[in-house]
Amino acid sequence: MLLPANPEPLLGLLRDALRERGYVEGENVQFTVRSAGGKPDLSRGLADELVRLPVDIIVVWQTPAAFAASQATTQIPIVMGMVADPVGSGLIAS
């Protein structure tokens, strides 16, 4: 996951939502969290690191992280939150 400088509020919401659907961290789901700490220029390196691990899905928050993840992989699904106009910006086709 590429998340904002303080990812805890978002991670809490994600954990709660997944737990409601039967996914429990440490049992059947694992989070590998990376944060650029509010420095978008670090996002690409972090995205590349996640791809090398490898992970099954990448969750990003905000447009710079979404671009970094999309440049790092075309094979791993990317879930985006708080991304401005993903179609118009070219992140997705439709």
Summary of the structure (lengths in Angstrom):
residues: 94
radius of gyration: 13.1
end to end distance: 22.8
largest distance: 38.8
contacts: 250
relative contact order: 0.18
helix: 38%
strand: 15%
